[in-house]
Amino acid sequence: MYDYIKGNICGKVSSSAGCKITVETGGIGYLIEVTAKDFNSIQEETTKIYVVLIHREDKMSLCGFLHKEDRDIFNILTSVSGVGSKMALSLLDEFDSSELIGCVIQGNYKEITRTKGVGPKLAQKIILELKDKLMNYKESEPIVVETATPVKSQDLEDAQAVLISLGYDREEIKSGISKALATLSGNPSAEDILKTTLRILSI
């Protein structure tokens, strides 16, 4: 229903219940729940927030993110049974998107237990389900990236699979990875490629 909301920040509230901002545009003030990380990063009066509409039986609410990739990871996280919007926001407060994806690629569930409320069993479940959602999306035709930087084909394929699952198209992926590899030293990991590519694509 919504992709993003761009408007003036006319309210910010942080409490034990979470962080919320009010964005006014077109004479309407939208109350949006955000991560503490984004809450503290918002400095400008006019801000573009990528949003998700949460629709439950008892209420509707908006969650928002300064970066599109965080919103996309949030959507994938909340599709995991046992992970609600509050926990997904906590995970994205604890980790950058690329760090969280790196944990998934490496199967490092212990690192995810750093997040408050996430025990070993849930962490393993998150790893398994996210890996299935992020890593098993393969294009029928491989995306050929020309680069002078030595890189393992598996790391390149893993990075491409994640970017495809996040909704980026072939040309965006090809261009983003090419630019990322031009700035990375030899044999970068899939996590390194993703982190740099996501930063480039978010500009």
ABEGO torsion letter per residue (X at the ends): XBABBBBBBABBBBBAAEBBBBBBBGGBBBBBBBBAAAAAABABABBBBBBBBBBBAABBBBBBBABAAAAAAAAAAAABBGBBAAAAAAAAAABBAAAAAAAAAAGBAAAAAABBGBBAAAAAAAAAAAAAAAAABBBABBBBBBBABBBBAAAAAAAAAAAAAAGBBAAAAAAAAAAAAAABBBGBBAAAAAAAAAAAAAX
